[in-house]
């Protein structure tokens, strides 16, 4: 994966998050007891990247997207398929 940063605002504060590091932590802690296959890592990363791109187009901060934003994303994604 390439190094990617996400700049997010939350509560008026601006923070830059290293997406790759945060995602690696997620996979290590939450997926397949830290033993996710390379194909799983690629698939998850692809999904997260697509969601972040959609959020940018909607002017939504992906780090603070609410359930309504996730529902809209899923609806648009599945209708588009």
C-alpha positions as CSV (number, residue, x, y, z in Angstrom):
1,X,0.0,0.0,0.0
2,X,1.1,3.5,-0.6
3,X,1.3,6.0,2.2
4,X,-2.0,8.0,2.4
5,X,-3.1,10.7,4.7
6,X,-6.5,11.9,5.5
7,X,-7.1,15.3,6.9
8,X,-10.2,15.4,9.0
9,X,-12.0,18.0,11.1
10,X,-13.8,16.9,14.3
11,X,-15.1,19.3,16.8
12,X,-13.3,22.2,15.1
13,X,-10.0,20.4,15.4
14,X,-8.0,19.4,12.3
15,X,-6.0,16.2,12.4
16,X,-4.1,14.2,9.8
17,X,-4.5,10.5,10.0
18,X,-2.1,8.0,8.4
19,X,-4.8,5.8,6.8
20,X,-2.4,3.0,6.0
21,X,-1.2,2.7,9.6
22,X,-4.8,2.9,11.0
23,X,-6.0,0.3,8.5
24,X,-3.1,-2.0,9.3
25,X,-4.0,-1.7,13.0
26,X,-7.6,-2.5,12.2
27,X,-6.6,-5.6,10.2
28,X,-4.2,-6.7,12.8
29,X,-6.8,-6.4,15.6
30,X,-10.1,-7.1,14.0
31,X,-9.7,-9.4,10.9
32,X,-8.9,-13.1,11.0
33,X,-7.2,-12.7,14.4
34,X,-4.5,-10.7,12.7
35,X,-3.9,-13.3,10.1
36,X,-5.7,-11.8,7.1
37,X,-4.5,-13.1,3.7
38,X,-2.9,-10.6,1.3
39,X,-6.0,-10.9,-0.9
40,X,-8.3,-10.0,2.0
41,X,-6.1,-7.0,2.8
42,X,-6.2,-5.8,-0.8
43,X,-10.0,-6.3,-0.9
44,X,-10.6,-4.4,2.3
45,X,-8.3,-1.6,1.3
46,X,-10.0,-1.3,-2.1
47,X,-13.4,-0.9,-0.3
48,X,-12.1,1.7,2.1
49,X,-10.5,3.6,-0.8
50,X,-13.8,3.6,-2.8
51,X,-15.7,4.8,0.3
52,X,-13.2,7.6,0.9
53,X,-13.4,8.7,-2.8
54,X,-17.2,8.7,-2.6
55,X,-17.1,10.8,0.6
56,X,-14.8,13.3,-1.1
57,X,-17.3,13.7,-3.9
58,X,-20.1,14.2,-1.4
59,X,-18.1,16.6,0.8
60,X,-18.4,14.2,3.7
61,X,-15.5,13.5,6.2
62,X,-15.1,9.7,6.0
63,X,-13.7,9.7,9.5
64,X,-16.9,11.1,11.0
65,X,-19.5,9.7,8.4
66,X,-22.7,8.8,10.2
67,X,-25.1,5.9,9.6
68,X,-27.1,8.0,7.1
69,X,-24.0,8.6,4.9
70,X,-23.1,4.9,5.0
71,X,-26.6,4.0,4.0
72,X,-26.6,6.4,1.1
73,X,-23.2,5.1,0.0
74,X,-24.4,1.5,0.1
75,X,-27.6,2.4,-1.8
76,X,-25.7,4.3,-4.5
77,X,-23.0,1.6,-4.8
78,X,-25.5,-1.3,-5.2
79,X,-27.8,0.6,-7.6
80,X,-24.7,1.4,-9.7
81,X,-23.8,-2.3,-9.9
